[in-house]
Amino acid sequence: MTEQGVRWTAEQVLALAPDAASRKAGSKLGTAGPWSEAGSGEGTVWGLCKGSGSRPYQTVVDLAGPAYKCSCPSRKFPCKHALGLLLLWAGGDGAVPASAEPPDWAEQWLAGRRKRAETTSRQADGSSAAGPADPEAARRRAERRADRVTAGATELEQRLADLLRGGLAAAERAGYGMWDETAARMVDAQAPGLAARVRELGAIPASGAGWPARLLEECALLHLLDQGWLRRDGLPDALAATVRSRLGLPAAADGPPERDRWLVLAQYDTVDAKLTTRRIWLHGAESGGTRLLLSYGAAGRAPELSLPVGLALDAELSGHPGAGRARAALGERFAPPAPAGFRPPGVSTAEAADRYGEALRDDPWLESVPVTLEQVVPVPDGELWQLADAHADSALPLTRAARSRPGLWRLVALSGGAPVTVFGECGHRGFTPLTAWAAGADEAVPLC
């Protein structure tokens, strides 16, 4: 069957897990014991998993997505049963035999997926041909929101001016309440990007020595974003699109579809009280471009989009507007993820820092850029860690978040003191490693 030649590794399967608990639970189910009637065929894996109830859980995975369906009550994607089934299949020991066709319960779900995909495709074709149902109403809604954002940005400018006039020490005395109230005002103004940045300001006065300088820097960036919006009519189109994006105004992917073999470089989640954001980095084999997919899960649910790190996806991507923006939307997929056999070209640590500096010219609010470092060695620097260039007297410090992750020790073990290739995010706080390759190897090792 088609997928037998593109069997995934256990590491690639576990990289799909939404959290450490799912990874541990899925590993326990990756043996033949709890499974029955397992099979695979035409890019699909299925099986029945014995649980605590009288009826086994029905689990099916569409490898082309990948997408998952399980009769268990879990709200995680993929659940532990889907992870266990994929681990069993990845073992390649015959526990998941090739079958002619899936059982009826799996086929019904697959047929539903195909039908929904066809309906979505027809709707997309129709909307692109006919345009918005009521363009005048859409224009009025956009104008009303722009007016609210303008009022919010103007109010925020006044509050920043009052803060600087009264002195930054007032921010420490006022506590977080002042920033929380200001952020709520920005939410009312329908500018979630401004609200998020204001909330971040509230944590700076308690962040240790040197906080006034950090607060002043962040206030300056917030002021720059405000002024970008208030003077957007005089900005170049690409920079104006970046300002709108930073403010949190929605913009559909409008770039032409770009088909390529996209290597899945990394996947990781960030979680706050209301939303889980999943970031997936892709690298094009032909285009050489690096793109970012974003997906979201609300109210404790993991995002549904999940791609196996280290495999390549034959698919189309469409870019979002904005100066130097890497974000894209995933379009049509033409085949299940398959072994890549390539990795992105790397740069030195000095070139990585230069790349971030150049990107700031197009987007001054950019936290980091995606970059692949070549021939670097993880080395301790007192209580800190850094990636040292093996052939030059330069290094990049690791971010605080990277130093607290288990992936750091995985990277150190992979290196063993020898140079490795590392993909990650390089910014003003340092470098966050996300994926690594040993010398001369094409198999990616996830670090997050």
C-alpha positions in Angstrom: 0.0 0.0 0.0 1.1 3.6 -0.6 1.9 4.5 3.0 4.2 1.5 3.6 7.0 3.4 1.7 6.5 6.5 3.8 6.3 5.0 7.3 6.9 7.6 10.0 9.4 7.3 12.8 8.3 7.1 16.5 9.9 10.6 17.1 7.8 12.1 14.3 4.7 10.6 15.7 5.4 11.8 19.2 6.1 15.3 17.9 2.4 15.5 17.0 1.4 15.2 20.7 -0.4 18.3 22.0 1.4 18.1 25.4 3.8 16.0 27.5 0.9 14.1 29.2 -0.5 13.0 25.8 3.0 12.0 24.7 3.5 9.8 27.7 0.0 8.2 27.5 0.3 7.6 23.8 3.6 5.9 24.2 1.9 3.4 26.6 -0.6 2.6 23.9 2.0 2.0 21.2 2.0 -1.8 21.7 -0.2 -4.5 20.2 -1.8 -5.4 23.6 -4.8 -3.0 23.7 -5.4 -3.1 19.9 -7.6 -5.2 17.7 -8.7 -5.2 14.1 -5.9 -2.7 13.3 -5.2 -2.1 9.6 -3.8 0.4 7.1 -4.3 1.2 3.4 -4.5 4.1 1.0 -3.1 6.6 3.4 -5.3 5.6 6.3 -4.6 3.7 9.6 -7.4 2.4 11.8 -7.9 0.1 14.8 -10.0 -0.6 18.0 -8.4 0.2 21.3 -9.6 -1.4 24.5 -10.5 1.1 27.2 -12.1 1.1 30.6 -15.6 0.7 29.1 -17.2 -2.4 27.6 -16.8 -1.1 24.0 -13.4 -0.4 22.5 -12.6 3.0 21.1 -12.8 3.4 17.3 -9.7 5.2 16.1 -8.8 6.2 12.6 -6.1 8.5 11.2 -6.0 10.1 7.7 -2.2 10.4 7.1 -2.8 12.9 4.3 -3.9 15.5 6.8 -2.9 14.2 9.1 -6.4 14.2 10.7 -7.8 12.1 13.5 -11.1 10.6 14.7 -11.6 8.7 17.9 -14.8 7.7 19.8 -13.1 8.6 23.1 -14.2 11.8 24.9 -10.8 13.5 24.8 -10.7 17.1 23.6 -7.0 16.8 22.5 -5.9 16.5 18.9 -4.5 13.9 18.4 -5.7 12.0 21.4 -3.6 9.3 23.1 -5.3 6.6 21.2 -4.5 8.2 17.8 -0.8 8.6 19.0 -0.7 5.0 20.2 -2.1 3.7 16.9 0.4 5.7 14.9 3.2 4.4 17.1 2.0 0.9 16.5 1.9 1.5 12.7 5.3 3.2 12.7 6.9 0.1 14.4 6.5 -1.8 11.1 6.4 -5.2 12.7 3.2 -6.3 11.2 0.9 -5.3 14.1 -0.9 -3.0 11.6 -1.3 -5.1 8.5 -2.1 -3.7 5.1 -5.8 -4.2 4.3 -7.9 -3.9 1.2 -10.3 -1.3 2.6 -11.1 0.2 6.0 -14.1 -0.9 8.1 -17.5 0.8 7.7 -17.1 3.1 10.7 -13.7 4.4 9.4 -15.0 4.7 5.8 -17.9 6.8 6.9 -15.6 9.3 8.5 -13.3 9.3 5.5 -16.2 9.8 3.1 -17.4 12.7 5.3 -14.0 14.4 5.1 -13.9 14.0 1.3 -17.4 15.5 1.0 -16.5 18.5 3.2 -13.3 19.1 1.3 -15.3 19.1 -2.0 -17.9 21.4 -0.6 -15.2 23.8 0.7 -13.5 23.8 -2.7 -16.7 24.6 -4.5 -17.5 27.4 -2.1 -14.1 28.9 -2.5 -14.4 28.8 -6.3 -17.8 30.4 -6.1 -16.7 33.1 -3.7 -13.7 34.0 -5.7 -15.8 34.3 -8.9 -18.7 36.2 -7.4 -16.9 38.3 -4.8 -18.4 39.3 -1.4 -22.2 39.0 -1.1 -22.5 42.6 -0.1 -19.3 44.6 -0.7 -20.9 47.8 0.5 -21.9 46.4 3.8 -18.4 45.0 4.2 -16.9 48.4 3.5 -19.1 50.1 6.1 -18.2 47.5 8.7 -14.5 48.0 8.0 -14.9 51.8 8.3 -16.7 51.5 11.6 -13.9 49.3 13.0 -11.2 51.6 11.7 -12.9 54.5 13.5 -12.9 52.5 16.8 -9.3 51.5 16.4 -8.3 55.1 15.7 -10.1 56.3 18.8 -8.3 53.6 20.8 -4.9 54.5 19.4 -5.5 58.1 20.1 -6.5 57.4 23.7 -3.4 55.1 24.2 -1.1 57.9 22.9 -2.5 60.2 25.6 -2.0 57.5 28.3 1.6 56.9 27.3 2.3 60.6 27.3 0.8 60.9 30.8 3.0 58.0 32.0 6.2 59.6 30.7 5.2 63.0 32.0 4.7 61.6 35.5 7.8 59.4 35.4 8.2 55.7 35.0 8.3 55.1 38.7 4.6 55.7 38.7 4.1 52.5 36.8 5.7 50.5 39.6 3.5 52.2 42.3 0.3 51.7 40.2 0.7 48.0 39.8 -0.9 45.8 37.2 -4.4 47.3 37.5 -3.5 50.4 35.4 -2.3 48.3 32.5 -5.2 45.9 32.8 -7.7 48.7 32.5 -5.9 50.2 29.6 -5.8 46.8 27.8 -9.6 46.5 28.4 -10.1 49.8 26.6 -8.1 48.6 23.6 -10.3 45.5 23.5 -13.3 47.8 23.4 -11.6 49.6 20.5 -11.4 46.3 18.6 -7.5 46.5 18.6 -6.5 43.1 20.2 -2.9 43.6 19.1 -2.6 46.8 21.2 -4.3 45.1 24.1 -1.8 42.3 24.1 1.1 44.7 24.1 -0.3 46.8 26.9 -0.7 43.6 29.0 2.9 42.8 28.4 3.9 46.2 29.7 2.2 45.4 33.0 4.7 42.7 33.8 7.9 44.7 33.2 8.0 46.7 36.5 8.3 43.5 38.4 10.9 41.9 36.0 14.0 42.8 38.0 16.9 45.2 37.7 16.9 47.4 34.7 13.1 47.4 34.2 12.7 51.1 33.6 14.9 50.9 30.4 12.9 47.8 29.2 9.6 49.6 29.9 10.8 52.7 28.0 11.8 50.5 25.0 8.4 48.7 24.9 6.5 52.0 25.3 8.5 53.4 22.3 7.5 50.4 20.2 3.9 50.8 21.2 4.0 54.5 20.4 5.5 53.6 17.0 2.7 51.2 16.3 0.1 53.8 17.3 1.6 56.3 15.0 1.8 53.8 12.2 -1.9 53.3 12.4 -2.7 57.0 12.8 -0.5 57.8 9.7 -1.2 54.7 7.8 -2.3 56.6 4.7 1.3 57.8 4.2 2.9 54.4 4.6 4.0 52.0 1.8 1.3 49.3 1.2 3.4 46.5 2.6 4.3 48.4 5.8 0.6 49.5 6.2 -0.4 45.8 6.0 2.1 45.0 8.7 0.7 47.7 11.0 -2.8 46.3 10.5 -1.6 42.8 11.3 0.2 44.0 14.4 -3.0 45.7 15.6 -4.8 42.4 15.2 -7.0 43.3 12.2 -8.0 40.3 10.2 -6.6 39.9 6.7 -7.1 36.9 4.4 -4.2 35.2 2.7 -4.1 36.9 -0.7 -0.9 35.7 -2.2 -0.9 33.3 -5.2 -0.8 29.6 -4.3 2.7 28.3 -4.2 3.1 24.6 -4.6 6.2 22.9 -3.2 7.5 20.1 -1.1 7.3 21.7 2.3 9.6 20.3 5.0 7.9 20.5 8.4 10.6 22.1 10.4 9.0 22.6 13.8 5.6 22.6 15.6 4.9 24.0 19.1 2.1 25.5 21.1 1.8 28.6 23.3 -1.1 28.7 25.8 -2.9 31.5 27.6 -6.1 31.6 29.6 -8.4 31.7 26.5 -6.4 30.4 23.5 -3.9 27.9 22.4 -1.8 29.0 19.4 0.0 26.4 17.4 3.0 27.5 15.2 4.2 25.3 12.4 7.3 26.2 10.4 7.7 24.9 6.8 10.6 25.1 4.4 10.2 24.8 0.6 12.5 22.4 -1.3 12.3 24.4 -4.5 11.4 27.9 -3.4 13.8 27.9 -0.5 11.3 30.0 1.5 10.4 29.5 5.1 6.7 29.9 6.0 4.6 29.9 9.2 1.2 28.3 9.7 -0.9 29.4 12.6 -3.9 27.6 14.0 -5.9 28.1 17.2 -7.8 26.2 19.8 -10.2 27.8 22.2 -11.4 26.9 25.7 -8.8 24.3 26.4 -9.0 22.6 23.1 -5.8 21.8 21.1 -5.7 23.2 17.5 -6.7 20.5 15.0 -3.9 21.2 12.5 -0.9 19.0 13.3 1.9 18.0 11.0 4.8 15.5 11.6 8.1 17.2 12.0 10.8 16.0 9.6 8.4 14.9 6.9 7.7 16.8 3.7 4.2 17.9 2.5 3.3 18.3 -1.2 0.9 21.2 -0.9 0.0 24.7 -1.8 0.6 27.7 0.5 -0.8 31.3 0.1 0.9 34.2 1.8 -0.6 36.8 4.1 0.0 40.5 3.4 2.6 42.4 5.2 6.2 43.6 4.9 8.6 40.6 5.3 5.9 38.5 6.8 6.4 34.7 6.7 2.8 33.7 7.6 0.9 31.6 5.1 -2.3 29.6 4.8 -2.3 25.9 3.9 -4.2 25.1 0.7 -4.6 21.9 -1.2 -2.6 18.9 -0.2 -1.6 16.5 -2.9 -0.1 13.5 -1.0 0.4 12.3 2.6 3.5 13.6 4.4 6.6 11.6 3.3 10.3 11.5 4.2 12.0 14.6 3.0 15.6 13.6 2.2 16.7 17.2 2.6 17.1 20.0 5.1 17.3 23.8 4.9 20.7 25.4 4.2 22.3 26.9 7.2 24.1 30.2 8.1 26.6 31.3 10.7 25.6 32.8 14.0 26.8 36.3 12.8 24.7 35.9 9.6 21.7 35.0 11.7 22.0 38.1 13.8 22.3 40.2 10.6 19.2 38.6 9.2 17.2 39.6 12.2 18.5 43.1 12.0 17.5 43.4 8.3 14.0 42.1 9.0 13.5 44.8 11.6 13.6 47.4 8.9 10.4 46.0 7.4 8.8 45.1 10.7 10.1 47.0 13.8 7.8 44.9 16.1 9.2 41.6 15.0 10.2 39.4 17.9 12.3 36.9 15.9 13.0 35.4 12.5 13.2 31.8 11.5 16.8 30.7 10.8 18.9 27.6 10.4 22.3 27.6 12.1 25.0 25.4 10.6 28.0 24.0 12.4 27.2 25.2 15.9 27.9 23.6 19.2 25.8 24.0 22.4 28.1 25.2 25.2 27.5 26.5 28.7 28.3 30.1 29.5 28.3 30.2 33.3 24.6 29.6 34.3 23.5 30.3 30.7 23.9 28.4 27.4 24.8 29.5 23.9 25.3 28.1 20.4 28.9 28.7 19.5 30.0 28.9 15.9 32.4 26.0 15.3 34.5 28.0 12.8 34.4 31.6 14.1 34.7 33.5 17.3 30.9 34.2 17.7 27.9 32.7 19.4 24.2 33.3 20.0 22.8 33.1 23.6 19.8 30.8 24.1 16.6 32.5 25.3 15.3 31.9 28.8 12.5 29.8 27.5 14.9 27.5 25.6 17.1 27.0 28.7 14.1 25.7 30.7 12.9 23.1 28.1 13.9 19.5 28.0 14.8 20.0 24.4 18.1 21.7 25.5 19.4 18.4 26.9 18.3 16.6 23.8 20.3 19.0 21.8 23.3 18.6 24.0 23.1 14.8 23.8 22.7 15.0 20.0 25.8 17.2 19.7 28.0 15.4 22.1 30.5 18.3 21.7 30.4 18.0 17.9 28.9 20.6 15.5 25.2 20.2 14.6 22.6 22.0 12.4 19.8 23.7 14.4 16.7 25.4 13.2 15.0 27.9 15.5 13.9 31.5 16.1 16.5 34.3 16.4 15.5 37.5 18.0 16.5 40.2 20.5 16.1 37.8 23.5 18.4 35.3 21.9 18.0 32.0 20.0 15.3 29.4 20.6 16.2 26.0 19.1 13.3 24.0 17.7 14.8 21.2 15.6 18.3 19.8 15.1 20.1 17.5 12.8 23.3 15.6 13.6 26.3 16.0 11.3 25.6 14.3 7.9 22.1 13.3 8.8 18.8 14.3 7.3 16.6 13.0 10.1 15.2 15.9 12.1 15.2 15.7 15.9 12.4 17.9 17.4 13.4 19.9 20.5 10.1 21.4 21.5 
